[in-house]
Amino acid sequence: MTNVLVVYDRSAGRLLDEQEFEHRRDAFAARFETEKRYRDHANVEVVVLSAKSRADLLRTHARYFLSLDELAARMARTS
């Protein structure tokens, strides 16, 4: 299982930070500390994503990890 803390700037559409944790509890502890740092940034999203593998996260939550151009290209291939 992989647990990834993601800090994402929604207005810029880009990943600000990403940290991987072996244990979910450690990822959530880091999330709460990170949320404190970004509390005055309304467009910044702080989340913990968990999946069996990084490949699964890339498939299910691609918007956090791919650029807008990469997302558009992926969508064009699937339609």
C-alpha positions as CSV (number, residue, x, y, z in Angstrom):
1,M,0.0,0.0,0.0
2,T,1.2,3.5,-0.8
3,N,0.1,6.6,1.0
4,V,0.9,9.9,-0.7
5,L,0.5,13.4,0.7
6,V,-0.3,15.8,-2.1
7,V,-0.2,19.6,-2.0
8,Y,-1.9,20.9,-5.1
9,D,-2.5,24.5,-6.3
10,R,-5.9,24.4,-8.0
11,S,-5.6,27.9,-9.5
12,A,-2.3,27.1,-11.1
13,G,-3.2,23.5,-11.9
14,R,0.1,22.2,-10.5
15,L,1.6,19.9,-7.9
16,L,3.4,21.9,-5.2
17,D,4.7,19.0,-3.1
18,E,4.4,15.2,-2.9
19,Q,5.6,12.9,-0.1
20,E,5.2,9.1,0.1
21,F,4.6,7.4,3.5
22,E,4.7,3.7,4.4
23,H,2.1,4.1,7.1
24,R,-1.3,5.9,6.6
25,R,-1.2,7.4,10.1
26,D,2.1,9.1,9.3
27,A,0.7,10.5,6.1
28,F,-2.3,12.0,8.0
29,A,-0.1,13.5,10.7
30,A,1.9,15.2,7.9
31,R,-1.3,16.3,6.2
32,F,-2.5,18.0,9.4
33,E,0.8,19.8,9.8
34,T,0.8,20.8,6.1
35,E,-2.8,22.1,6.3
36,K,-1.7,24.5,9.0
37,R,1.0,26.0,6.7
38,Y,-1.5,26.5,3.9
39,R,-4.5,27.6,5.9
40,D,-4.4,31.1,4.3
41,H,-4.2,29.8,0.8
42,A,-7.8,29.0,-0.4
43,N,-6.6,27.5,-3.7
44,V,-4.3,25.0,-2.2
45,E,-5.6,21.5,-1.6
46,V,-3.9,19.1,0.8
47,V,-4.9,15.5,0.6
48,V,-3.7,12.0,1.4
49,L,-4.2,9.4,-1.4
50,S,-3.9,5.7,-0.7
51,A,-3.7,2.9,-3.2
52,K,-2.1,-0.5,-3.8
53,S,0.5,1.1,-6.0
54,R,1.6,4.4,-7.5
55,A,0.4,3.3,-10.9
56,D,-3.1,3.0,-9.4
57,L,-2.9,6.5,-8.1
58,L,-1.8,7.8,-11.5
59,R,-4.8,6.1,-13.0
60,T,-7.4,7.2,-10.5
61,H,-6.0,10.7,-9.5
62,A,-4.1,11.8,-12.6
63,R,-5.1,15.4,-12.2
64,Y,-2.7,15.8,-9.3
65,F,0.3,14.3,-11.1
66,L,-0.1,15.2,-14.8
67,S,0.0,18.6,-16.5
68,L,-3.1,19.9,-18.2
69,D,-1.6,19.1,-21.6
70,E,-0.9,15.5,-20.5
71,L,-4.5,15.2,-19.1
72,A,-5.9,16.5,-22.4
73,A,-3.8,14.0,-24.4
74,R,-4.9,11.1,-22.2
75,M,-8.6,12.1,-22.6
76,A,-8.2,12.3,-26.4
77,R,-6.8,8.8,-26.5
78,T,-9.7,7.4,-24.5
79,S,-12.5,9.0,-26.5
